[in-house]
Amino acid sequence: MNRKYSIKSIPFIGRNNLKKIGLSIFMILVAFQILTPPSNNIIIKSPNNKKEARLKTFFYSENIPSYKIYIRETGSLLWRNLLYLPSYTNSVNPNVELKWLNDSSLCFQINNVIVWESKEF
């Protein structure tokens, strides 16, 4: 027995419901784009390749950057937030660097000045 089903024959998935679902998904995507600030990501691995650090640069207002530093074990999906630094400098394009000091501590520099240094974690 070979039955063919169409969208009209399934009561809960009618054309009107499909339109509503499509419009809802579109509105969610537009809201996400509006509410998410532009950002840049830099990911570096530790010298022993056991951990990864991520520097995320946000631009909430004008061209003044804000920074977040995350860390995770290599292969893990979850990032742990170590630092949030809102609008540290007024310069539009500061020289920013995140580097590993040893296998378990990080250093964050802006314009060659150490702004933050982690303890071993």
N, C-alpha and C positions, 0 to 999 in steps of 0.2 A: 504494500500500500504506500503510495507516494503522495504525501500531502504537501501542499505549498501554503505557507502562511505569509500574509502581507501585514504591513504596519496597521492597516485599518482593522484587521481581524483581532488584534491584541488590544483589549480595552484600555489598559493603563498606559499604553504608549501610543497615543493618538498624535495627530499632527500638531494640535495645540499644545500638548504637553512637551513634545519635542522642541517646539519653538520657545517655550518657556525655559526649558533646560538649557538650550543653546544661548539664549539671551542672558540667563543667569551666569553661565560660565564666562561669557564675554565681559559682563560687568565686573566679575571678580578679577579677571585678568587686567582690565583697565584700572581698577582700584589699586591692585598690587603695583602696577607701574607708576601710578601717581604717588603712592605712599612710600615707596622704596627709594631712598636717596641713591644717587649715583655713587659707585664705589670702585676701587681698584684692590686687587688681591695679590700679595706676594707670599709664596710658600717656600720655606727653606727647611732642609732636613738637618738633623743633628749630625755631628761628625761620625757617630757610631750607627747612624741610620735607624735608631730605635724610636725617635720622636720627630714630629714635624711641628713647625711654628708657622703661623699665618699672620701677616700684617695686613689689616683691612683699612683702607683710607676712604672716609666718607666725605661728601661735600654737602652739608646740610644747608648752609647759607652762603651766598655769593661764591667765591672761590677759596674760602678759608677751610682748610682740611681739619677733620677730626680723625682720631686713630683708635683702633682696637687691635689687641694682640691676643691670639688664641694659641693653644697648644693641644696636641693629641699624640697618642701612641701611634706609630706607623701601622696602618691597616685598620685602625679604628674608625668608626663613622662619626663619633661625637667629639666636638671641639670644646675645650674648657677655656673660658674667658679669663685672661690674666690681667688685662689693663684696658681701661677706656679713658682716653685723653681727648676731651672736647676742646677744639679751637685753641691749641697750644700757642701758635704763632700767627702773626698777622701777615706773614709773607705768603704770596700766592703760590710759589713753587719752591718750597723748602727742600733741601737735600736730606732725604730720609733713608735710614739704614737700620735694618734688624739683622743681628748676627749672633751666632753661638759663641760664647766664651769658652765653654768646655762642654762635655756631654750633657750637662743638666742645668745650665744657666744661660740666660739670654741678655742681650744688651740692645737698647733702642736709642738711636742717636738722631737728632735733628740739627742740621747745619754743623756737623762735627762736634756737637755738645751732647754728652750722655744725659738723657732725660730720665731714663728708667733702666734699672738693672735688676734682674730677677735673682732671687735666692735659689738654691737648689730645690727642685721639686720632684 
